[in-house]
């Protein structure tokens, strides 16, 4: 195990040379980028002056912030009133990364709440009495798997969930996010994730889905939300992870994808941008950096013998420094970049990215690189899908294994209806 | 709750029993809703429960949307009402225009606009509207998604390349605009015609000379040439090597690696020189010019070596750093493929 309590990359002499070169041609893009670099430089120089300690993950502060949020949220969260299962997942996953146990009572309360978010016609909604939607469905199933009790598993109505998935399936292989809703590649990841965890995959459920996902890969090498769109970290992760779940990752141009994502790490900031020529954001620590373990495994599976045995193909130390120095709110919670407010989404994905950057693993190996103190170490997010580790689900591997083991004891439900048959104008999902 | 603001204070709602949100006895992630929020949504739930399709329901959806524009259940219900009550869709266009101006980064508002445009079968306002939104944020992903849908659905390609060029004139680093350039050309002339391809290569080189450290243009150049093979484009290598003297960047060096790799892949005969140059560049990028991607460039070097080293592969050690250290590997590299 490697512990870097000594030279930080961002303290090095060569670091300033990594700043953006605008060639004397100022545009909105270069102006914005330089503003961010200046704020990062400020953070780094303040850190140099007042901190003699290595970078520290503010565990206690984050824990207090998360613990409170699991119960109460201010009215600033009205905008997430249709995403409450997400709030459960972001908070529970952050706690599990910090190795903070969730008290049994509150875990049970989460289960009961998510049960109220489950739609009578299957799938989960953003809140009680709302319509089912693939995103809160993904979040709810993940949250329940993190809890991992029988009570949690039993909340999920697998038969109805399967019929919900069929009801949003499109003839071209894609999925709409909800009845009467939009299509994009997030939906395929949400569907593949919940279907594989709860063992409800049928032979036709994902028919043509891999081909559709492949059509989202563009000239840049990454994936867009739908075919034709600009390559974007969030959508690329969703597409790649879905392909891994479906066992079809080799259908993508992995070399181009690798080049694209490796190029998304910012040379000065150390964190990742979501798209070429855009700004760094802490959440891409997971969406982008999380692609590298997936690619590593896919290339390995494809027979590649030149892969590293110790490191992912991104600068792990630089990412950890960005998260620890630039993305922590001193009062708890993590964020996009300096100057932004904390929120539970960024807390979840900054911590998830930190874990990816700390841990390297493959079939037999596990190698750690912890920037700062030992205590900064987080739990791994890899999951073993019968093979090497990879952050497909973004919940801890033990919870993935346990859920899969539980649901595979149950028979795959028999689909009651064919795909697309619920495309009717009802105000709700009630039949 | 202030009069006129909450449904519960208005007489037109007197007959309806509001439905409070039931989070259960021990709520989690409980949001401290304002009184107005609670009230509006209590009545919305009541309408939903009764499946009421009325004008007051329609009006209430606007209030619910204003409080949380991400509530996709409300948007769906509003669409049901638009059809059931045969509402004026032109007015709805005006409404959705205002909402998008206010909250341009929301999924539901754009999807709603798409539905209304489809129902009206009238895209005539779209390109101008989207351009207006892009003038405020030239990279708004939803705006570009909507634009691509409009262009394709209604075949409105005629002025789009011109629009893209205008955006690139304003910001040559706008990657969304480069993507749109690729989208338009792919869906119109395509890149097969050599005169089109050449035009695009020349355009790209021109932009490179203006701002050599703009990653987008280098990616675009590679993107349009890679299917035909980078090394097959006559004179390109020479032009890039020339640019290397005055307009060098990590992107140029990476592009050279790509040309050399393509040459190794597609040219027969002895490629020792080419491999050597490629490996030298990977080393330069990894150690000096693009160190943030050191692990990546090292991997690329190892892969090239593995694939193209003319020695018997079984004697070439391809394993990267091992726990025993890399000394044995690098010595072996020196005696086989000299860089």
Contacts between the chains, C-beta under 8 A, distances in Angstrom:
chain1	res1	chain2	res2	distance
A	14	B	291	7.6
A	18	B	292	7.2
A	20	B	213	7.6
A	21	B	213	4.2
A	21	B	249	7.5
A	22	B	211	7.5
A	22	B	213	7.3
A	23	B	210	7.4
A	23	B	211	4.4
A	23	B	212	5.8
A	23	B	213	5.5
A	23	B	214	7.6
A	25	B	172	7.1
A	25	B	210	6.1
A	25	B	211	4.5
A	27	B	170	7.3
A	27	B	171	4.0
A	27	B	172	6.3
A	27	B	173	5.3
A	27	B	174	7.8
A	28	B	138	6.9
A	28	B	170	7.7
A	28	B	171	5.1
A	28	B	174	7.8
A	29	B	171	5.6
A	29	B	173	3.7
A	29	B	174	6.6
A	30	B	173	6.4
A	69	B	29	7.1
A	70	B	28	5.9
A	70	B	29	6.5
A	71	B	27	7.7
A	71	B	28	6.3
A	71	B	29	7.6
A	71	B	30	6.5
A	72	B	30	5.6
A	72	B	32	6.8
A	73	B	29	6.0
A	73	B	30	6.7
A	73	B	31	4.8
A	73	B	32	6.8
A	74	B	31	7.7
A	74	B	32	5.5
A	75	B	31	6.8
A	75	B	32	5.0
A	75	B	33	6.2
A	75	B	34	5.5
A	75	B	37	7.4
A	77	B	31	4.8
A	78	B	31	6.2
A	78	B	33	6.1
A	78	B	34	7.3
A	78	B	37	5.7
A	78	B	67	6.4
A	78	B	68	5.7
A	79	B	68	5.9
A	79	B	69	7.9
A	79	B	70	6.2
A	80	B	31	7.5
A	80	B	70	7.5
A	81	B	31	6.0
A	81	B	33	7.6
A	81	B	37	7.9
A	81	B	41	7.9
A	81	B	68	5.1
A	81	B	70	7.9
A	81	B	71	6.6
A	82	B	68	6.5
A	82	B	70	5.2
A	82	B	71	4.5
A	82	B	72	6.2
A	82	B	73	6.9
A	83	B	70	7.2
A	84	B	29	5.1
A	84	B	31	7.8
A	87	B	29	4.1
A	88	B	28	6.5
A	88	B	29	5.8
A	91	B	29	7.3
A	105	B	26	7.7
A	106	B	28	6.9
A	109	B	24	7.5
A	109	B	26	4.4
A	109	B	27	7.5
A	109	B	28	5.2
A	110	B	28	5.1
A	112	B	24	5.4
A	112	B	26	7.4
A	113	B	23	6.5
A	113	B	24	6.1
A	113	B	27	6.6
A	113	B	28	4.8
A	113	B	29	7.4
A	116	B	22	6.7
A	116	B	23	7.0
A	116	B	24	6.1
A	125	B	73	7.2
A	126	B	71	7.4
A	126	B	72	7.4
A	126	B	73	7.5
A	127	B	21	7.3
A	128	B	21	6.0
A	128	B	22	5.7
A	128	B	23	6.6
A	129	B	19	7.6
A	129	B	21	7.2
A	129	B	22	7.9
A	129	B	45	5.4
A	129	B	48	6.8
A	129	B	73	8.0
A	130	B	71	7.4
A	130	B	72	7.9
A	130	B	73	4.4
A	131	B	72	6.8
A	131	B	73	4.5
A	131	B	76	6.3
A	133	B	72	6.2
A	177	B	72	7.8
A	178	B	72	6.0
A	178	B	76	7.6
A	179	B	76	7.3
A	180	B	76	5.0
A	180	B	79	6.6
A	181	B	72	6.4
A	181	B	76	7.6
A	181	B	111	6.6
A	182	B	107	6.2
A	182	B	110	8.0
A	182	B	111	4.5
A	182	B	114	8.0
A	218	B	179	7.1
A	218	B	182	7.5
A	218	B	223	7.9
A	219	B	179	7.9
A	219	B	182	5.3
A	219	B	219	7.7
A	219	B	220	7.4
A	219	B	223	3.3
A	219	B	224	7.1
A	220	B	179	7.4
A	220	B	219	5.5
A	220	B	223	6.3
A	224	B	179	7.8
A	225	B	141	7.1
A	225	B	145	6.3
A	226	B	145	6.6
A	228	B	148	5.1
A	228	B	152	7.7
A	228	B	183	5.2
A	229	B	141	7.3
A	229	B	144	6.6
A	229	B	145	5.9
A	229	B	148	6.7
A	229	B	179	7.1
A	230	B	141	7.1
A	230	B	144	6.7
A	230	B	175	6.2
A	230	B	176	5.3
A	230	B	179	4.1
A	231	B	179	7.8
A	232	B	141	6.8
A	256	B	226	8.0
A	258	B	296	7.4
A	259	B	296	7.8
A	262	B	293	5.3
A	262	B	296	4.1
A	263	B	215	7.0
A	263	B	293	7.2
A	265	B	292	5.4
A	265	B	293	6.9
A	266	B	292	7.5
A	267	B	290	7.4
A	267	B	291	7.7
A	267	B	292	4.3
A	270	B	292	7.5
A	275	B	139	7.5
A	275	B	175	5.8
A	275	B	176	7.7
A	276	B	175	4.3
A	276	B	215	5.6
A	276	B	216	5.6
A	276	B	219	6.3
A	277	B	173	4.7
A	277	B	174	7.2
A	277	B	175	4.5
A	277	B	214	7.5
A	277	B	215	6.3
A	277	B	216	5.4
A	278	B	139	6.6
A	278	B	175	7.1
A	304	B	303	7.5
A	305	B	306	6.9
A	305	B	318	5.6
A	305	B	319	7.5
A	306	B	299	6.3
A	306	B	302	4.0
A	306	B	303	4.8
A	306	B	305	7.9
A	306	B	306	5.1
A	306	B	318	5.2
A	306	B	320	6.7
A	307	B	299	6.9
A	307	B	320	7.6
A	308	B	295	6.4
A	308	B	298	7.7
A	308	B	299	6.7
A	308	B	320	5.1
A	308	B	321	7.1
A	309	B	319	7.4
A	309	B	320	6.7
A	309	B	321	7.2
A	309	B	322	6.5
A	310	B	321	6.4
A	311	B	295	5.3
A	312	B	295	7.0
A	313	B	295	4.7
A	313	B	296	4.6
A	313	B	299	5.8
A	314	B	293	7.7
A	314	B	295	6.6
A	314	B	296	7.3
A	315	B	291	7.9
A	315	B	292	5.0
A	315	B	293	7.4
A	315	B	294	6.9
A	315	B	295	7.0
A	318	B	292	6.3
A	425	B	80	5.5
A	425	B	83	6.9
A	426	B	80	7.5
A	427	B	48	5.9
A	427	B	51	5.4
A	427	B	53	7.8
A	427	B	76	7.5
A	427	B	77	5.1
A	427	B	80	5.3
A	428	B	48	5.7
A	428	B	51	7.8
A	428	B	73	7.6
A	428	B	77	8.0
